[in-house]
Each structure stands twice: as structure tokens, then as C-alpha cells.
Amino acid sequence: MSAKSESSRLAELRAKTDRDLAAIIDNALELGLLLAANSPDVDREGVLRRRAADIYADTVMLVPRVEDARTCRRLEEKLRQLRAALDRHVQVWTAGSSA
């Protein structure tokens, strides 16, 4: 195999790996958003919220590894949405427990 075709093959593999990573992150963020959307009445023990927070912590470290700038920006926006949902959940939970 020539150096050029080997380099091309590596570039293809890198691109596929990047797409796969982006898809995994995207799916995890979707799950995190669904979990964070549950009201404190549904998630009295905070299990779903903690899982959503774990997803946030995992994906916040992975998003910068996505090489495609457009995809990275899209995932960063989902991260912001998840962070906002988690913050709202805490505010609602805190307000509900002080009543």
C-alpha cells in the first residue's frame, strides 16, 4: 500500500470515528435532556436528575474531541440546553423543598 493511499485510509477512518463519536454524544445528550425534563414530583429521589448530571459530566469532556466544527457547535448548544435543564430542575426542587 502506498503512503498516499494509507494516509487517505487513515483520514477516512478518522472521519468515521469522529462521526461515530458525535452520534454517541448526541444520543447521550438527548437522553440527558429527557431525564432532566422530569419534574421533581416524578423524580422524588433525584435518580433521573443525577443520571442526567452524569451524562453532562461525561459529554462535556468529549465534545471538544469532535473535530468537525459545525458538529461541535451543535453539540455544545445541546450541552448548554442540558445544563440549563439541570439548573432549572435544581431551582424547582429547592423551591419545592423549602415550602
Jmol script that loads the backbone (N, CA, C; Angstrom):
load data "model"
ATOM      1  N   MET A   1       0.851  -1.168   0.000  1.00  0.00           N
ATOM      2  CA  MET A   1       0.000   0.000   0.000  1.00  0.00           C
ATOM      3  C   MET A   1       0.898   1.233   0.000  1.00  0.00           C
ATOM      4  N   SER A   2       0.588   2.172  -0.865  1.00  0.00           N
ATOM      5  CA  SER A   2       1.404   3.382  -0.952  1.00  0.00           C
ATOM      6  C   SER A   2       1.132   4.291   0.245  1.00  0.00           C
ATOM      7  N   ALA A   3       2.062   5.164   0.497  1.00  0.00           N
ATOM      8  CA  ALA A   3       1.921   6.092   1.621  1.00  0.00           C
ATOM      9  C   ALA A   3       0.703   6.987   1.438  1.00  0.00           C
ATOM     10  N   LYS A   4       0.435   7.376   0.182  1.00  0.00           N
ATOM     11  CA  LYS A   4      -0.704   8.249  -0.093  1.00  0.00           C
ATOM     12  C   LYS A   4      -2.018   7.531   0.185  1.00  0.00           C
ATOM     13  N   SER A   5      -2.162   6.294  -0.271  1.00  0.00           N
ATOM     14  CA  SER A   5      -3.412   5.568  -0.036  1.00  0.00           C
ATOM     15  C   SER A   5      -3.563   5.200   1.445  1.00  0.00           C
ATOM     16  N   GLU A   6      -2.461   4.939   2.118  1.00  0.00           N
ATOM     17  CA  GLU A   6      -2.510   4.662   3.553  1.00  0.00           C
ATOM     18  C   GLU A   6      -2.957   5.910   4.311  1.00  0.00           C
ATOM     19  N   SER A   7      -2.440   7.055   3.908  1.00  0.00           N
ATOM     20  CA  SER A   7      -2.827   8.321   4.520  1.00  0.00           C
ATOM     21  C   SER A   7      -4.304   8.609   4.270  1.00  0.00           C
ATOM     22  N   SER A   8      -4.758   8.325   3.058  1.00  0.00           N
ATOM     23  CA  SER A   8      -6.162   8.520   2.711  1.00  0.00           C
ATOM     24  C   SER A   8      -7.052   7.603   3.550  1.00  0.00           C
ATOM     25  N   ARG A   9      -6.632   6.374   3.710  1.00  0.00           N
ATOM     26  CA  ARG A   9      -7.389   5.412   4.515  1.00  0.00           C
ATOM     27  C   ARG A   9      -7.464   5.867   5.970  1.00  0.00           C
ATOM     28  N   LEU A  10      -6.368   6.368   6.500  1.00  0.00           N
ATOM     29  CA  LEU A  10      -6.371   6.883   7.871  1.00  0.00           C
ATOM     30  C   LEU A  10      -7.305   8.080   8.019  1.00  0.00           C
ATOM     31  N   ALA A  11      -7.321   8.954   7.017  1.00  0.00           N
ATOM     32  CA  ALA A  11      -8.214  10.113   7.042  1.00  0.00           C
ATOM     33  C   ALA A  11      -9.675   9.665   7.033  1.00  0.00           C
ATOM     34  N   GLU A  12      -9.993   8.657   6.229  1.00  0.00           N
ATOM     35  CA  GLU A  12     -11.349   8.111   6.191  1.00  0.00           C
ATOM     36  C   GLU A  12     -11.735   7.511   7.542  1.00  0.00           C
ATOM     37  N   LEU A  13     -10.817   6.777   8.124  1.00  0.00           N
ATOM     38  CA  LEU A  13     -11.075   6.159   9.422  1.00  0.00           C
ATOM     39  C   LEU A  13     -11.277   7.220  10.501  1.00  0.00           C
ATOM     40  N   ARG A  14     -10.457   8.269  10.471  1.00  0.00           N
ATOM     41  CA  ARG A  14     -10.594   9.361  11.429  1.00  0.00           C
ATOM     42  C   ARG A  14     -11.956  10.036  11.298  1.00  0.00           C
ATOM     43  N   ALA A  15     -12.383  10.265  10.056  1.00  0.00           N
ATOM     44  CA  ALA A  15     -13.674  10.902   9.808  1.00  0.00           C
ATOM     45  C   ALA A  15     -14.819  10.023  10.308  1.00  0.00           C
ATOM     46  N   LYS A  16     -14.733   8.726  10.060  1.00  0.00           N
ATOM     47  CA  LYS A  16     -15.773   7.808  10.537  1.00  0.00           C
ATOM     48  C   LYS A  16     -15.804   7.770  12.063  1.00  0.00           C
ATOM     49  N   THR A  17     -14.647   7.725  12.677  1.00  0.00           N
ATOM     50  CA  THR A  17     -14.567   7.713  14.135  1.00  0.00           C
ATOM     51  C   THR A  17     -15.163   8.993  14.711  1.00  0.00           C
ATOM     52  N   ASP A  18     -14.880  10.116  14.069  1.00  0.00           N
ATOM     53  CA  ASP A  18     -15.413  11.398  14.515  1.00  0.00           C
ATOM     54  C   ASP A  18     -16.940  11.405  14.404  1.00  0.00           C
ATOM     55  N   ARG A  19     -17.470  10.891  13.300  1.00  0.00           N
ATOM     56  CA  ARG A  19     -18.932  10.821  13.140  1.00  0.00           C
ATOM     57  C   ARG A  19     -19.547   9.903  14.197  1.00  0.00           C
ATOM     58  N   ASP A  20     -18.904   8.767  14.445  1.00  0.00           N
ATOM     59  CA  ASP A  20     -19.413   7.838  15.458  1.00  0.00           C
ATOM     60  C   ASP A  20     -19.398   8.475  16.845  1.00  0.00           C
ATOM     61  N   LEU A  21     -18.322   9.164  17.177  1.00  0.00           N
ATOM     62  CA  LEU A  21     -18.231   9.839  18.471  1.00  0.00           C
ATOM     63  C   LEU A  21     -19.326  10.893  18.591  1.00  0.00           C
ATOM     64  N   ALA A  22     -19.527  11.675  17.544  1.00  0.00           N
ATOM     65  CA  ALA A  22     -20.562  12.708  17.563  1.00  0.00           C
ATOM     66  C   ALA A  22     -21.945  12.081  17.757  1.00  0.00           C
ATOM     67  N   ALA A  23     -22.203  10.962  17.115  1.00  0.00           N
ATOM     68  CA  ALA A  23     -23.501  10.285  17.249  1.00  0.00           C
ATOM     69  C   ALA A  23     -23.702   9.772  18.678  1.00  0.00           C
ATOM     70  N   ILE A  24     -22.662   9.211  19.268  1.00  0.00           N
ATOM     71  CA  ILE A  24     -22.749   8.721  20.651  1.00  0.00           C
ATOM     72  C   ILE A  24     -23.033   9.876  21.600  1.00  0.00           C
ATOM     73  N   ILE A  25     -22.310  10.978  21.421  1.00  0.00           N
ATOM     74  CA  ILE A  25     -22.510  12.153  22.277  1.00  0.00           C
ATOM     75  C   ILE A  25     -23.921  12.700  22.090  1.00  0.00           C
ATOM     76  N   ASP A  26     -24.359  12.805  20.839  1.00  0.00           N
ATOM     77  CA  ASP A  26     -25.691  13.332  20.542  1.00  0.00           C
ATOM     78  C   ASP A  26     -26.769  12.482  21.214  1.00  0.00           C
ATOM     79  N   ASN A  27     -26.656  11.169  21.106  1.00  0.00           N
ATOM     80  CA  ASN A  27     -27.633  10.276  21.739  1.00  0.00           C
ATOM     81  C   ASN A  27     -27.617  10.423  23.260  1.00  0.00           C
ATOM     82  N   ALA A  28     -26.437  10.532  23.828  1.00  0.00           N
ATOM     83  CA  ALA A  28     -26.330  10.695  25.280  1.00  0.00           C
ATOM     84  C   ALA A  28     -26.963  12.010  25.723  1.00  0.00           C
ATOM     85  N   LEU A  29     -26.723  13.069  24.970  1.00  0.00           N
ATOM     86  CA  LEU A  29     -27.314  14.368  25.325  1.00  0.00           C
ATOM     87  C   LEU A  29     -28.826  14.345  25.209  1.00  0.00           C
ATOM     88  N   GLU A  30     -29.343  13.675  24.191  1.00  0.00           N
ATOM     89  CA  GLU A  30     -30.803  13.532  24.059  1.00  0.00           C
ATOM     90  C   GLU A  30     -31.378  12.815  25.280  1.00  0.00           C
ATOM     91  N   LEU A  31     -30.722  11.744  25.701  1.00  0.00           N
ATOM     92  CA  LEU A  31     -31.160  11.020  26.887  1.00  0.00           C
ATOM     93  C   LEU A  31     -31.078  11.922  28.114  1.00  0.00           C
ATOM     94  N   GLY A  32     -29.992  12.651  28.253  1.00  0.00           N
ATOM     95  CA  GLY A  32     -29.836  13.566  29.376  1.00  0.00           C
ATOM     96  C   GLY A  32     -30.940  14.609  29.413  1.00  0.00           C
ATOM     97  N   LEU A  33     -31.285  15.159  28.251  1.00  0.00           N
ATOM     98  CA  LEU A  33     -32.366  16.150  28.195  1.00  0.00           C
ATOM     99  C   LEU A  33     -33.709  15.538  28.594  1.00  0.00           C
ATOM    100  N   LEU A  34     -33.959  14.317  28.158  1.00  0.00           N
ATOM    101  CA  LEU A  34     -35.206  13.640  28.546  1.00  0.00           C
ATOM    102  C   LEU A  34     -35.251  13.382  30.054  1.00  0.00           C
ATOM    103  N   LEU A  35     -34.135  12.935  30.601  1.00  0.00           N
ATOM    104  CA  LEU A  35     -34.089  12.665  32.038  1.00  0.00           C
ATOM    105  C   LEU A  35     -34.236  13.950  32.854  1.00  0.00           C
ATOM    106  N   ALA A  36     -33.592  15.016  32.401  1.00  0.00           N
ATOM    107  CA  ALA A  36     -33.636  16.282  33.129  1.00  0.00           C
ATOM    108  C   ALA A  36     -35.009  16.948  33.047  1.00  0.00           C
ATOM    109  N   ALA A  37     -35.799  16.569  32.065  1.00  0.00           N
ATOM    110  CA  ALA A  37     -37.117  17.181  31.886  1.00  0.00           C
ATOM    111  C   ALA A  37     -38.149  16.673  32.884  1.00  0.00           C
ATOM    112  N   ASN A  38     -37.837  15.619  33.613  1.00  0.00           N
ATOM    113  CA  ASN A  38     -38.788  15.083  34.586  1.00  0.00           C
ATOM    114  C   ASN A  38     -38.927  16.028  35.767  1.00  0.00           C
ATOM    115  N   SER A  39     -40.148  16.183  36.206  1.00  0.00           N
ATOM    116  CA  SER A  39     -40.404  17.092  37.330  1.00  0.00           C
ATOM    117  C   SER A  39     -39.969  16.433  38.635  1.00  0.00           C
ATOM    118  N   PRO A  40     -39.733  17.236  39.651  1.00  0.00           N
ATOM    119  CA  PRO A  40     -39.375  16.672  40.960  1.00  0.00           C
ATOM    120  C   PRO A  40     -40.454  15.732  41.513  1.00  0.00           C
ATOM    121  N   ASP A  41     -41.713  15.925  41.088  1.00  0.00           N
ATOM    122  CA  ASP A  41     -42.779  15.024  41.528  1.00  0.00           C
ATOM    123  C   ASP A  41     -42.562  13.612  40.998  1.00  0.00           C
ATOM    124  N   VAL A  42     -42.022  13.501  39.792  1.00  0.00           N
ATOM    125  CA  VAL A  42     -41.768  12.204  39.168  1.00  0.00           C
ATOM    126  C   VAL A  42     -40.465  11.617  39.702  1.00  0.00           C
ATOM    127  N   ASP A  43     -39.486  12.477  39.926  1.00  0.00           N
ATOM    128  CA  ASP A  43     -38.138  12.051  40.328  1.00  0.00           C
ATOM    129  C   ASP A  43     -37.863  12.488  41.765  1.00  0.00           C
ATOM    130  N   ARG A  44     -38.673  12.003  42.683  1.00  0.00           N
ATOM    131  CA  ARG A  44     -38.563  12.446  44.091  1.00  0.00           C
ATOM    132  C   ARG A  44     -37.190  12.183  44.704  1.00  0.00           C
ATOM    133  N   GLU A  45     -36.549  11.106  44.332  1.00  0.00           N
ATOM    134  CA  GLU A  45     -35.244  10.751  44.886  1.00  0.00           C
ATOM    135  C   GLU A  45     -34.087  11.394  44.119  1.00  0.00           C
ATOM    136  N   GLY A  46     -34.373  12.016  42.994  1.00  0.00           N
ATOM    137  CA  GLY A  46     -33.342  12.676  42.196  1.00  0.00           C
ATOM    138  C   GLY A  46     -32.479  11.727  41.374  1.00  0.00           C
ATOM    139  N   VAL A  47     -32.935  10.489  41.206  1.00  0.00           N
ATOM    140  CA  VAL A  47     -32.162   9.489  40.466  1.00  0.00           C
ATOM    141  C   VAL A  47     -31.997   9.902  38.997  1.00  0.00           C
ATOM    142  N   LEU A  48     -33.095  10.343  38.390  1.00  0.00           N
ATOM    143  CA  LEU A  48     -33.043  10.730  36.979  1.00  0.00           C
ATOM    144  C   LEU A  48     -32.179  11.970  36.791  1.00  0.00           C
ATOM    145  N   ARG A  49     -32.305  12.924  37.707  1.00  0.00           N
ATOM    146  CA  ARG A  49     -31.501  14.136  37.623  1.00  0.00           C
ATOM    147  C   ARG A  49     -30.014  13.832  37.778  1.00  0.00           C
ATOM    148  N   ARG A  50     -29.681  12.932  38.704  1.00  0.00           N
ATOM    149  CA  ARG A  50     -28.267  12.553  38.879  1.00  0.00           C
ATOM    150  C   ARG A  50     -27.723  11.865  37.639  1.00  0.00           C
ATOM    151  N   ARG A  51     -28.531  11.028  37.003  1.00  0.00           N
ATOM    152  CA  ARG A  51     -28.088  10.364  35.765  1.00  0.00           C
ATOM    153  C   ARG A  51     -27.877  11.400  34.669  1.00  0.00           C
ATOM    154  N   ALA A  52     -28.782  12.377  34.574  1.00  0.00           N
ATOM    155  CA  ALA A  52     -28.628  13.448  33.586  1.00  0.00           C
ATOM    156  C   ALA A  52     -27.365  14.260  33.878  1.00  0.00           C
ATOM    157  N   ALA A  53     -27.080  14.504  35.146  1.00  0.00           N
ATOM    158  CA  ALA A  53     -25.867  15.240  35.525  1.00  0.00           C
ATOM    159  C   ALA A  53     -24.615  14.435  35.179  1.00  0.00           C
ATOM    160  N   ASP A  54     -24.681  13.123  35.357  1.00  0.00           N
ATOM    161  CA  ASP A  54     -23.549  12.258  34.971  1.00  0.00           C
ATOM    162  C   ASP A  54     -23.320  12.311  33.461  1.00  0.00           C
ATOM    163  N   ILE A  55     -24.400  12.291  32.708  1.00  0.00           N
ATOM    164  CA  ILE A  55     -24.298  12.387  31.246  1.00  0.00           C
ATOM    165  C   ILE A  55     -23.656  13.719  30.874  1.00  0.00           C
ATOM    166  N   TYR A  56     -24.079  14.782  31.537  1.00  0.00           N
ATOM    167  CA  TYR A  56     -23.485  16.095  31.266  1.00  0.00           C
ATOM    168  C   TYR A  56     -21.980  16.062  31.532  1.00  0.00           C
ATOM    169  N   ALA A  57     -21.597  15.526  32.681  1.00  0.00           N
ATOM    170  CA  ALA A  57     -20.176  15.483  33.050  1.00  0.00           C
ATOM    171  C   ALA A  57     -19.356  14.671  32.044  1.00  0.00           C
ATOM    172  N   ASP A  58     -19.916  13.568  31.578  1.00  0.00           N
ATOM    173  CA  ASP A  58     -19.201  12.735  30.601  1.00  0.00           C
ATOM    174  C   ASP A  58     -19.076  13.433  29.247  1.00  0.00           C
ATOM    175  N   THR A  59     -20.186  14.004  28.786  1.00  0.00           N
ATOM    176  CA  THR A  59     -20.180  14.572  27.445  1.00  0.00           C
ATOM    177  C   THR A  59     -19.436  15.904  27.377  1.00  0.00           C
ATOM    178  N   VAL A  60     -19.398  16.645  28.459  1.00  0.00           N
ATOM    179  CA  VAL A  60     -18.692  17.925  28.432  1.00  0.00           C
ATOM    180  C   VAL A  60     -17.201  17.705  28.161  1.00  0.00           C
ATOM    181  N   MET A  61     -16.685  16.556  28.552  1.00  0.00           N
ATOM    182  CA  MET A  61     -15.280  16.234  28.288  1.00  0.00           C
ATOM    183  C   MET A  61     -15.068  15.704  26.865  1.00  0.00           C
ATOM    184  N   LEU A  62     -16.118  15.120  26.276  1.00  0.00           N
ATOM    185  CA  LEU A  62     -15.980  14.510  24.959  1.00  0.00           C
ATOM    186  C   LEU A  62     -16.221  15.473  23.798  1.00  0.00           C
ATOM    187  N   VAL A  63     -17.093  16.443  23.985  1.00  0.00           N
ATOM    188  CA  VAL A  63     -17.436  17.347  22.884  1.00  0.00           C
ATOM    189  C   VAL A  63     -16.210  18.021  22.270  1.00  0.00           C
ATOM    190  N   PRO A  64     -15.251  18.513  23.056  1.00  0.00           N
ATOM    191  CA  PRO A  64     -14.087  19.150  22.431  1.00  0.00           C
ATOM    192  C   PRO A  64     -13.258  18.207  21.552  1.00  0.00           C
ATOM    193  N   ARG A  65     -13.461  16.930  21.673  1.00  0.00           N
ATOM    194  CA  ARG A  65     -12.720  15.957  20.869  1.00  0.00           C
ATOM    195  C   ARG A  65     -13.319  15.769  19.469  1.00  0.00           C
ATOM    196  N   VAL A  66     -14.521  16.300  19.264  1.00  0.00           N
ATOM    197  CA  VAL A  66     -15.155  16.228  17.942  1.00  0.00           C
ATOM    198  C   VAL A  66     -14.458  17.233  17.038  1.00  0.00           C
ATOM    199  N   GLU A  67     -13.933  16.757  15.916  1.00  0.00           N
ATOM    200  CA  GLU A  67     -13.125  17.607  15.042  1.00  0.00           C
ATOM    201  C   GLU A  67     -13.939  18.505  14.125  1.00  0.00           C
ATOM    202  N   ASP A  68     -15.113  18.073  13.694  1.00  0.00           N
ATOM    203  CA  ASP A  68     -15.931  18.880  12.792  1.00  0.00           C
ATOM    204  C   ASP A  68     -16.512  20.070  13.565  1.00  0.00           C
ATOM    205  N   ALA A  69     -16.148  21.271  13.154  1.00  0.00           N
ATOM    206  CA  ALA A  69     -16.514  22.483  13.891  1.00  0.00           C
ATOM    207  C   ALA A  69     -18.028  22.677  13.969  1.00  0.00           C
ATOM    208  N   ARG A  70     -18.732  22.433  12.877  1.00  0.00           N
ATOM    209  CA  ARG A  70     -20.191  22.612  12.876  1.00  0.00           C
ATOM    210  C   ARG A  70     -20.863  21.632  13.828  1.00  0.00           C
ATOM    211  N   THR A  71     -20.434  20.392  13.782  1.00  0.00           N
ATOM    212  CA  THR A  71     -20.983  19.377  14.676  1.00  0.00           C
ATOM    213  C   THR A  71     -20.655  19.713  16.127  1.00  0.00           C
ATOM    214  N   CYS A  72     -19.452  20.167  16.359  1.00  0.00           N
ATOM    215  CA  CYS A  72     -19.026  20.538  17.703  1.00  0.00           C
ATOM    216  C   CYS A  72     -19.914  21.664  18.250  1.00  0.00           C
ATOM    217  N   ARG A  73     -20.184  22.682  17.443  1.00  0.00           N
ATOM    218  CA  ARG A  73     -21.047  23.792  17.883  1.00  0.00           C
ATOM    219  C   ARG A  73     -22.456  23.299  18.197  1.00  0.00           C
ATOM    220  N   ARG A  74     -22.970  22.385  17.373  1.00  0.00           N
ATOM    221  CA  ARG A  74     -24.310  21.845  17.607  1.00  0.00           C
ATOM    222  C   ARG A  74     -24.369  21.081  18.927  1.00  0.00           C
ATOM    223  N   LEU A  75     -23.328  20.292  19.181  1.00  0.00           N
ATOM    224  CA  LEU A  75     -23.280  19.533  20.438  1.00  0.00           C
ATOM    225  C   LEU A  75     -23.082  20.463  21.636  1.00  0.00           C
ATOM    226  N   GLU A  76     -22.306  21.510  21.462  1.00  0.00           N
ATOM    227  CA  GLU A  76     -22.123  22.485  22.552  1.00  0.00           C
ATOM    228  C   GLU A  76     -23.447  23.154  22.901  1.00  0.00           C
ATOM    229  N   GLU A  77     -24.280  23.418  21.887  1.00  0.00           N
ATOM    230  CA  GLU A  77     -25.599  24.004  22.150  1.00  0.00           C
ATOM    231  C   GLU A  77     -26.464  23.029  22.950  1.00  0.00           C
ATOM    232  N   LYS A  78     -26.413  21.749  22.604  1.00  0.00           N
ATOM    233  CA  LYS A  78     -27.170  20.754  23.374  1.00  0.00           C
ATOM    234  C   LYS A  78     -26.641  20.662  24.802  1.00  0.00           C
ATOM    235  N   LEU A  79     -25.331  20.779  24.956  1.00  0.00           N
ATOM    236  CA  LEU A  79     -24.753  20.796  26.306  1.00  0.00           C
ATOM    237  C   LEU A  79     -25.312  21.964  27.111  1.00  0.00           C
ATOM    238  N   ARG A  80     -25.388  23.146  26.482  1.00  0.00           N
ATOM    239  CA  ARG A  80     -25.947  24.322  27.170  1.00  0.00           C
ATOM    240  C   ARG A  80     -27.400  24.068  27.556  1.00  0.00           C
ATOM    241  N   GLN A  81     -28.152  23.436  26.659  1.00  0.00           N
ATOM    242  CA  GLN A  81     -29.554  23.129  26.959  1.00  0.00           C
ATOM    243  C   GLN A  81     -29.663  22.175  28.144  1.00  0.00           C
ATOM    244  N   LEU A  82     -28.805  21.162  28.162  1.00  0.00           N
ATOM    245  CA  LEU A  82     -28.833  20.201  29.266  1.00  0.00           C
ATOM    246  C   LEU A  82     -28.446  20.890  30.574  1.00  0.00           C
ATOM    247  N   ARG A  83     -27.415  21.732  30.537  1.00  0.00           N
ATOM    248  CA  ARG A  83     -27.003  22.452  31.742  1.00  0.00           C
ATOM    249  C   ARG A  83     -28.149  23.318  32.254  1.00  0.00           C
ATOM    250  N   ALA A  84     -28.837  24.013  31.339  1.00  0.00           N
ATOM    251  CA  ALA A  84     -29.968  24.854  31.732  1.00  0.00           C
ATOM    252  C   ALA A  84     -31.094  24.013  32.330  1.00  0.00           C
ATOM    253  N   ALA A  85     -31.368  22.866  31.735  1.00  0.00           N
ATOM    254  CA  ALA A  85     -32.422  21.984  32.257  1.00  0.00           C
ATOM    255  C   ALA A  85     -32.056  21.473  33.644  1.00  0.00           C
ATOM    256  N   LEU A  86     -30.799  21.119  33.835  1.00  0.00           N
ATOM    257  CA  LEU A  86     -30.360  20.663  35.161  1.00  0.00           C
ATOM    258  C   LEU A  86     -30.457  21.795  36.180  1.00  0.00           C
ATOM    259  N   ASP A  87     -30.083  22.995  35.786  1.00  0.00           N
ATOM    260  CA  ASP A  87     -30.166  24.145  36.693  1.00  0.00           C
ATOM    261  C   ASP A  87     -31.614  24.467  37.045  1.00  0.00           C
ATOM    262  N   ARG A  88     -32.514  24.385  36.061  1.00  0.00           N
ATOM    263  CA  ARG A  88     -33.944  24.613  36.335  1.00  0.00           C
ATOM    264  C   ARG A  88     -34.472  23.563  37.298  1.00  0.00           C
ATOM    265  N   HIS A  89     -34.063  22.324  37.099  1.00  0.00           N
ATOM    266  CA  HIS A  89     -34.506  21.226  37.944  1.00  0.00           C
ATOM    267  C   HIS A  89     -34.094  21.484  39.392  1.00  0.00           C
ATOM    268  N   VAL A  90     -32.885  21.939  39.598  1.00  0.00           N
ATOM    269  CA  VAL A  90     -32.393  22.229  40.951  1.00  0.00           C
ATOM    270  C   VAL A  90     -33.191  23.367  41.559  1.00  0.00           C
ATOM    271  N   GLN A  91     -33.465  24.413  40.780  1.00  0.00           N
ATOM    272  CA  GLN A  91     -34.220  25.559  41.293  1.00  0.00           C
ATOM    273  C   GLN A  91     -35.634  25.147  41.699  1.00  0.00           C
ATOM    274  N   VAL A  92     -36.293  24.338  40.858  1.00  0.00           N
ATOM    275  CA  VAL A  92     -37.644  23.879  41.163  1.00  0.00           C
ATOM    276  C   VAL A  92     -37.618  22.978  42.390  1.00  0.00           C
ATOM    277  N   TRP A  93     -36.666  22.067  42.445  1.00  0.00           N
ATOM    278  CA  TRP A  93     -36.564  21.137  43.567  1.00  0.00           C
ATOM    279  C   TRP A  93     -36.313  21.907  44.870  1.00  0.00           C
ATOM    280  N   THR A  94     -35.386  22.856  44.827  1.00  0.00           N
ATOM    281  CA  THR A  94     -35.033  23.645  46.013  1.00  0.00           C
ATOM    282  C   THR A  94     -36.238  24.474  46.458  1.00  0.00           C
ATOM    283  N   ALA A  95     -36.929  25.091  45.506  1.00  0.00           N
ATOM    284  CA  ALA A  95     -38.098  25.903  45.851  1.00  0.00           C
ATOM    285  C   ALA A  95     -39.201  25.026  46.432  1.00  0.00           C
ATOM    286  N   GLY A  96     -39.370  23.833  45.904  1.00  0.00           N
ATOM    287  CA  GLY A  96     -40.398  22.916  46.394  1.00  0.00           C
ATOM    288  C   GLY A  96     -40.101  22.361  47.760  1.00  0.00           C
ATOM    289  N   SER A  97     -38.831  22.158  48.080  1.00  0.00           N
ATOM    290  CA  SER A  97     -38.487  21.578  49.367  1.00  0.00           C
ATOM    291  C   SER A  97     -38.480  22.610  50.475  1.00  0.00           C
ATOM    292  N   SER A  98     -38.437  23.911  50.133  1.00  0.00           N
ATOM    293  CA  SER A  98     -38.422  24.935  51.176  1.00  0.00           C
ATOM    294  C   SER A  98     -39.819  25.361  51.553  1.00  0.00           C
ATOM    295  N   ALA A  99     -40.823  24.863  50.817  1.00  0.00           N
ATOM    296  CA  ALA A  99     -42.222  25.259  51.094  1.00  0.00           C
ATOM    297  C   ALA A  99     -42.787  24.474  52.237  1.00  0.00           C
TER     298      ALA A  99
END
end "model"
wireframe off; spacefill off
backbone 0.3
color backbone group
